[in-house]
Amino acid sequence: MKTSIDKMFFGKNIYTMVSDGDKVEAIGVKDGKIVFAGTKAEAEERFEPTEVIQLGDDQAMLPGFGDSHLHFYAYCQTLTTVDLAGATTKAEALKRLADKAAETPEGMWIKGSNFDQSKWTDCEDQIPTREDLDKASDKHPIVIKRCCLHTAVANTMALEKAGVGKGYDFGVGGTVELDADGMPNGIMREQASKIYDELIPDPLKDPAVKKELMVKALKDVSSKGVTMLHTYAAEIWKYTEDFDDYQALDDEGLLPVRMTICLDEMFDKPELTEEQKADPNRKVQMGTFKIFTDGSLGSRSAALLEPYDDAPDTKGIMVISQENLNEKMLKAYKHGLQPAIHCIGDAGMEATLTAIEYTLEKSREHGMTEEEQKARLPFRLIHAQMVNEEQIARMKKLPLILDIQPVFLNTDLHWIEERIGPERAKMSYLWKRYQDEGFILTGGSDCPVESYDPRPGIYGAATRKDPATGEPAGGYHPDQIVSLYDAVAMFTKNIPYANGEQAYMGTLEEGKFADMVIVDRDIFSRPAEDIMNMQVEKTYLAGKEVYSAK
């Protein structure tokens, strides 16, 4: 007698992602889980599905994609701002702000997001100043944020409203840049940008607005084939994340993605039973504890051991002291939380490794055994863009997983050598090296820094080229290119390892959640560059269709 199941998928290009090239002919689904992965003949012999889905010869099935590090609430905030992404000149960015000012009552705030001065062709790679923004309007307070989120710029009226005047000193963890005469030039780096996050009203404080924007964004996330997001709060910038927001959406049937909520303030993480962990319909959970060490390379605020080549007067910014980092990490670890540490520059990495070593040592001194430490989730290093050989040797001795953003290189390859010099550039974005050293790499976007669409990230890892131009030929430092399989694994198979959920998702195997995506082509039979042309046709979460292109 055949076993009744909900769905059976047949196709010649069903990639399990268990290993490179591993395929099956049929996937059976019941109660949100995969109950069969094998041949078509065996599937037809054993099962009686309620619904049969036949993939076309050109289509392929993969596990659902994910994003291991983004700021979803912050992305929803940007939907209420003037989007400066895509502006190829400073003039274009200022015009977008001026157009908004023209339709906004005088005196009201104007907020811009996602500018990237490194892409502007009508000026040098320099952050704009208050004088630039004054050209857009001197009758509105204007604040814009760089795409990396680590730098903000205010016009003169905005500075006046915030009380930022001559000789202003923000203090530890951030800087307000001053001209030679001591007047602020409008540029605020790192924690100093929170001056405006606390001053400008947040439209998402209106529950109706927040719900509307979240639902809109989540539908788009699902259309990209994404079924799991690790979203991070950043309290210093008022990027809040609330478990209850996502659970409320799920209760209404409006959550098509699994959400892991990561906070940068201490919290109590609920212990889940094995039954809860194995429930494919549980979509919302608490995740890691976020700690910042430094800024970004694009803002020249990533902390370096030696000065920037194109700004020899600075080594960037450490936003926390070594002592405070050590104690903050130890406290979180002892509280049962998994530390996830933002480190981009090599000085940020140095401080991070020192703090992890300190935390493990002190935990053992306080009675934790090595076996207990091995049973804990690994420390998550977010970005890990710059290292040196000595640091790699130390990393190999620690329980780490690396949350990387390959999409960053799609832009950074144009200016990274100018910024940090060719020798340090060789020790940056070392994805193949990390992989060869045994580290698991998870793929993220840091959205709204970049798009949560996984294709540019996969493209970046597998080609190390600019997708807009296909250059440089052969890829930037091609020795660090990973295979297309490994690049896709970063955004599918690997992400659950960061949460200890690899037994439940990430591959198409019996017993795992039926989180799947159907795309319009067999990506593994084409050049890696073709990934940018891939189109998602259907997305499934726990076996339920949550997106269809038709």
ChimeraX attribute file (.defattr): number of C-alpha atoms within 10 A of each C-alpha:
attribute: neighborCount
match mode: 1-to-1
recipient: residues
	/A:1	7
	/A:2	11
	/A:3	9
	/A:4	13
	/A:5	18
	/A:6	18
	/A:7	22
	/A:8	25
	/A:9	20
	/A:10	21
	/A:11	22
	/A:12	20
	/A:13	26
	/A:14	26
	/A:15	22
	/A:16	22
	/A:17	22
	/A:18	14
	/A:19	13
	/A:20	14
	/A:21	14
	/A:22	11
	/A:23	21
	/A:24	20
	/A:25	18
	/A:26	23
	/A:27	26
	/A:28	25
	/A:29	26
	/A:30	20
	/A:31	17
	/A:32	21
	/A:33	26
	/A:34	23
	/A:35	21
	/A:36	23
	/A:37	23
	/A:38	17
	/A:39	16
	/A:40	17
	/A:41	10
	/A:42	13
	/A:43	21
	/A:44	13
	/A:45	11
	/A:46	13
	/A:47	19
	/A:48	18
	/A:49	20
	/A:50	11
	/A:51	12
	/A:52	13
	/A:53	13
	/A:54	13
	/A:55	18
	/A:56	13
	/A:57	12
	/A:58	13
	/A:59	20
	/A:60	22
	/A:61	29
	/A:62	25
	/A:63	30
	/A:64	27
	/A:65	29
	/A:66	32
	/A:67	27
	/A:68	31
	/A:69	25
	/A:70	24
	/A:71	25
	/A:72	26
	/A:73	24
	/A:74	23
	/A:75	22
	/A:76	24
	/A:77	19
	/A:78	17
	/A:79	13
	/A:80	16
	/A:81	17
	/A:82	19
	/A:83	20
	/A:84	23
	/A:85	18
	/A:86	13
	/A:87	20
	/A:88	17
	/A:89	17
	/A:90	21
	/A:91	17
	/A:92	15
	/A:93	23
	/A:94	21
	/A:95	17
	/A:96	16
	/A:97	25
	/A:98	20
	/A:99	13
	/A:100	18
	/A:101	22
	/A:102	12
	/A:103	8
	/A:104	13
	/A:105	11
	/A:106	13
	/A:107	14
	/A:108	13
	/A:109	17
	/A:110	20
	/A:111	20
	/A:112	24
	/A:113	25
	/A:114	22
	/A:115	28
	/A:116	26
	/A:117	23
	/A:118	19
	/A:119	20
	/A:120	19
	/A:121	13
	/A:122	12
	/A:123	13
	/A:124	11
	/A:125	14
	/A:126	12
	/A:127	19
	/A:128	21
	/A:129	19
	/A:130	21
	/A:131	15
	/A:132	19
	/A:133	25
	/A:134	20
	/A:135	14
	/A:136	22
	/A:137	24
	/A:138	19
	/A:139	17
	/A:140	23
	/A:141	25
	/A:142	26
	/A:143	27
	/A:144	27
	/A:145	24
	/A:146	22
	/A:147	23
	/A:148	22
	/A:149	23
	/A:150	24
	/A:151	27
	/A:152	30
	/A:153	27
	/A:154	29
	/A:155	28
	/A:156	26
	/A:157	21
	/A:158	26
	/A:159	21
	/A:160	12
	/A:161	12
	/A:162	15
	/A:163	11
	/A:164	18
	/A:165	17
	/A:166	13
	/A:167	14
	/A:168	15
	/A:169	15
	/A:170	17
	/A:171	10
	/A:172	13
	/A:173	17
	/A:174	24
	/A:175	20
	/A:176	24
	/A:177	20
	/A:178	18
	/A:179	11
	/A:180	8
	/A:181	8
	/A:182	12
	/A:183	15
	/A:184	24
	/A:185	23
	/A:186	25
	/A:187	23
	/A:188	25
	/A:189	27
	/A:190	25
	/A:191	21
	/A:192	24
	/A:193	26
	/A:194	19
	/A:195	18
	/A:196	22
	/A:197	16
	/A:198	13
	/A:199	11
	/A:200	17
	/A:201	10
	/A:202	14
	/A:203	14
	/A:204	18
	/A:205	9
	/A:206	9
	/A:207	11
	/A:208	11
	/A:209	13
	/A:210	18
	/A:211	18
	/A:212	12
	/A:213	18
	/A:214	24
	/A:215	17
	/A:216	13
	/A:217	17
	/A:218	19
	/A:219	16
	/A:220	16
	/A:221	22
	/A:222	26
	/A:223	22
	/A:224	25
	/A:225	31
	/A:226	30
	/A:227	29
	/A:228	28
	/A:229	24
	/A:230	25
	/A:231	25
	/A:232	27
	/A:233	23
	/A:234	19
	/A:235	14
	/A:236	16
	/A:237	19
	/A:238	15
	/A:239	19
	/A:240	18
	/A:241	21
	/A:242	13
	/A:243	14
	/A:244	10
	/A:245	14
	/A:246	24
	/A:247	18
	/A:248	14
	/A:249	15
	/A:250	18
	/A:251	9
	/A:252	9
	/A:253	9
	/A:254	18
	/A:255	22
	/A:256	27
	/A:257	26
	/A:258	23
	/A:259	22
	/A:260	22
	/A:261	22
	/A:262	28
	/A:263	23
	/A:264	20
	/A:265	12
	/A:266	14
	/A:267	15
	/A:268	10
	/A:269	15
	/A:270	9
	/A:271	10
	/A:272	10
	/A:273	8
	/A:274	8
	/A:275	7
	/A:276	11
	/A:277	15
	/A:278	18
	/A:279	16
	/A:280	20
	/A:281	17
	/A:282	14
	/A:283	19
	/A:284	21
	/A:285	18
	/A:286	21
	/A:287	22
	/A:288	28
	/A:289	26
	/A:290	24
	/A:291	24
	/A:292	19
	/A:293	25
	/A:294	29
	/A:295	29
	/A:296	23
	/A:297	22
	/A:298	24
	/A:299	22
	/A:300	23
	/A:301	25
	/A:302	27
	/A:303	29
	/A:304	25
	/A:305	13
	/A:306	14
	/A:307	16
	/A:308	21
	/A:309	16
	/A:310	14
	/A:311	13
	/A:312	11
	/A:313	9
	/A:314	15
	/A:315	19
	/A:316	25
	/A:317	24
	/A:318	24
	/A:319	21
	/A:320	19
	/A:321	12
	/A:322	17
	/A:323	10
	/A:324	11
	/A:325	23
	/A:326	21
	/A:327	15
	/A:328	17
	/A:329	25
	/A:330	23
	/A:331	16
	/A:332	21
	/A:333	19
	/A:334	15
	/A:335	13
	/A:336	17
	/A:337	23
	/A:338	23
	/A:339	25
	/A:340	28
	/A:341	29
	/A:342	22
	/A:343	29
	/A:344	26
	/A:345	30
	/A:346	24
	/A:347	23
	/A:348	30
	/A:349	29
	/A:350	22
	/A:351	21
	/A:352	25
	/A:353	21
	/A:354	15
	/A:355	21
	/A:356	23
	/A:357	17
	/A:358	17
	/A:359	22
	/A:360	21
	/A:361	14
	/A:362	16
	/A:363	18
	/A:364	14
	/A:365	10
	/A:366	10
	/A:367	9
	/A:368	14
	/A:369	13
	/A:370	12
	/A:371	8
	/A:372	10
	/A:373	14
	/A:374	11
	/A:375	9
	/A:376	14
	/A:377	19
	/A:378	20
	/A:379	21
	/A:380	23
	/A:381	24
	/A:382	25
	/A:383	25
	/A:384	25
	/A:385	26
	/A:386	25
	/A:387	25
	/A:388	14
	/A:389	9
	/A:390	9
	/A:391	15
	/A:392	14
	/A:393	11
	/A:394	13
	/A:395	20
	/A:396	13
	/A:397	9
	/A:398	15
	/A:399	16
	/A:400	20
	/A:401	23
	/A:402	25
	/A:403	28
	/A:404	25
	/A:405	31
	/A:406	27
	/A:407	27
	/A:408	24
	/A:409	21
	/A:410	22
	/A:411	18
	/A:412	17
	/A:413	20
	/A:414	17
	/A:415	15
	/A:416	20
	/A:417	16
	/A:418	14
	/A:419	20
	/A:420	22
	/A:421	14
	/A:422	13
	/A:423	9
	/A:424	15
	/A:425	19
	/A:426	18
	/A:427	15
	/A:428	22
	/A:429	26
	/A:430	20
	/A:431	25
	/A:432	20
	/A:433	16
	/A:434	18
	/A:435	15
	/A:436	10
	/A:437	13
	/A:438	12
	/A:439	17
	/A:440	19
	/A:441	28
	/A:442	29
	/A:443	29
	/A:444	31
	/A:445	26
	/A:446	29
	/A:447	22
	/A:448	22
	/A:449	22
	/A:450	20
	/A:451	17
	/A:452	26
	/A:453	22
	/A:454	26
	/A:455	22
	/A:456	23
	/A:457	31
	/A:458	30
	/A:459	24
	/A:460	26
	/A:461	31
	/A:462	27
	/A:463	29
	/A:464	31
	/A:465	27
	/A:466	22
	/A:467	16
	/A:468	8
	/A:469	8
	/A:470	14
	/A:471	16
	/A:472	15
	/A:473	12
	/A:474	13
	/A:475	19
	/A:476	20
	/A:477	17
	/A:478	15
	/A:479	13
	/A:480	21
	/A:481	23
	/A:482	20
	/A:483	16
	/A:484	22
	/A:485	17
	/A:486	22
	/A:487	26
	/A:488	28
	/A:489	26
	/A:490	30
	/A:491	27
	/A:492	28
	/A:493	25
	/A:494	27
	/A:495	31
	/A:496	21
	/A:497	18
	/A:498	25
	/A:499	18
	/A:500	12
	/A:501	14
	/A:502	15
	/A:503	15
	/A:504	21
	/A:505	26
	/A:506	32
	/A:507	26
	/A:508	30
	/A:509	24
	/A:510	17
	/A:511	18
	/A:512	23
	/A:513	28
	/A:514	30
	/A:515	31
	/A:516	28
	/A:517	26
	/A:518	22
	/A:519	21
	/A:520	18
	/A:521	22
	/A:522	19
	/A:523	23
	/A:524	17
	/A:525	10
	/A:526	11
	/A:527	11
	/A:528	19
	/A:529	20
	/A:530	14
	/A:531	22
	/A:532	15
	/A:533	11
	/A:534	14
	/A:535	17
	/A:536	22
	/A:537	20
	/A:538	21
	/A:539	29
	/A:540	24
	/A:541	28
	/A:542	26
	/A:543	22
	/A:544	17
	/A:545	14
	/A:546	19
	/A:547	21
	/A:548	15
	/A:549	9
	/A:550	5
